[in-house]
Amino acid sequence: MGSVKLTQSDRLSVLACITGLAMLAIFFVLAWLGAPNPDWLPMVITSIAGFELYMAVDAARRRRAEGGR
């Protein structure tokens, strides 16, 4: 079985995805427990999601420019 070679950009995207999912889980746990959410938490989650959308569109654009699917 071959190993997957990730670029620096791919590793950054994976790290951002894991961080965003962890922050989202914290948000919902705090909401479920009825604890107050910090004002900055939804903004951080949204900015990570925006970064991930940008990375996905950029990766698709690069694949298309290289002639891949």
ROGU-697223 format. One record per residue (C-alpha): y, z, x; residue in three letters. Coordinates in Angstrom, 1 decimal, decimal comma, padded with zeros to 4 digits. Layout:
# residues N
(r (Y; Z; X); ALA)
...
This chain:
# residues 69
(r (000,0; 000,0; 000,0); MET)
(r (003,4; -001,0; 001,4); GLY)
(r (006,3; 001,4; 001,8); SER)
(r (009,6; 000,8; 000,0); VAL)
(r (012,5; 000,2; 002,3); LYS)
(r (015,8; 001,6; 000,8); LEU)
(r (019,2; 000,6; 002,1); THR)
(r (021,9; 003,2; 002,6); GLN)
(r (023,5; 002,1; -000,7); SER)
(r (020,2; 002,5; -002,5); ASP)
(r (019,7; 006,0; -001,1); ARG)
(r (023,3; 006,9; -002,1); LEU)
(r (022,6; 005,6; -005,6); SER)
(r (019,4; 007,7; -005,9); VAL)
(r (021,2; 010,8; -004,7); LEU)
(r (024,0; 010,2; -007,3); ALA)
(r (021,4; 009,7; -010,0); CYS)
(r (019,6; 013,0; -009,2); ILE)
(r (022,9; 014,9; -009,0); THR)
(r (024,1; 013,4; -012,3); GLY)
(r (020,9; 014,4; -014,1); LEU)
(r (021,0; 017,9; -012,7); ALA)
(r (024,6; 018,3; -013,8); MET)
(r (023,7; 017,0; -017,2); LEU)
(r (020,9; 019,4; -017,5); ALA)
(r (023,2; 022,3; -016,6); ILE)
(r (025,7; 021,1; -019,2); PHE)
(r (023,0; 021,1; -022,0); PHE)
(r (021,5; 024,4; -020,9); VAL)
(r (025,0; 026,0; -021,0); LEU)
(r (025,6; 024,5; -024,5); ALA)
(r (022,2; 025,6; -025,8); TRP)
(r (022,8; 029,2; -024,5); LEU)
(r (026,3; 029,2; -026,1); GLY)
(r (027,9; 029,8; -022,7); ALA)
(r (031,3; 028,3; -022,1); PRO)
(r (031,3; 025,1; -020,2); ASN)
(r (033,7; 024,7; -017,3); PRO)
(r (036,4; 022,0; -018,1); ASP)
(r (035,5; 020,1; -015,0); TRP)
(r (031,8; 019,7; -015,7); LEU)
(r (032,0; 016,8; -018,3); PRO)
(r (034,5; 015,0; -016,0); MET)
(r (032,2; 015,2; -013,0); VAL)
(r (029,2; 014,0; -015,1); ILE)
(r (031,3; 011,1; -016,3); THR)
(r (032,5; 010,1; -012,9); SER)
(r (029,0; 010,1; -011,5); ILE)
(r (027,9; 007,9; -014,4); ALA)
(r (030,7; 005,5; -013,7); GLY)
(r (029,7; 005,4; -010,1); PHE)
(r (026,1; 004,6; -011,1); GLU)
(r (027,3; 001,8; -013,4); LEU)
(r (029,4; 000,3; -010,6); TYR)
(r (026,4; 000,5; -008,2); MET)
(r (024,1; -001,2; -010,7); ALA)
(r (026,5; -004,0; -011,4); VAL)
(r (027,2; -004,5; -007,7); ASP)
(r (023,5; -004,6; -006,9); ALA)
(r (022,9; -007,2; -009,6); ALA)
(r (025,9; -009,3; -008,3); ARG)
(r (024,5; -009,1; -004,8); ARG)
(r (021,0; -010,2; -005,9); ARG)
(r (022,5; -013,1; -007,8); ARG)
(r (024,6; -014,2; -004,8); ALA)
(r (021,6; -014,1; -002,5); GLU)
(r (019,7; -016,3; -004,9); GLY)
(r (017,3; -013,6; -006,2); GLY)
(r (016,7; -012,7; -009,7); ARG)
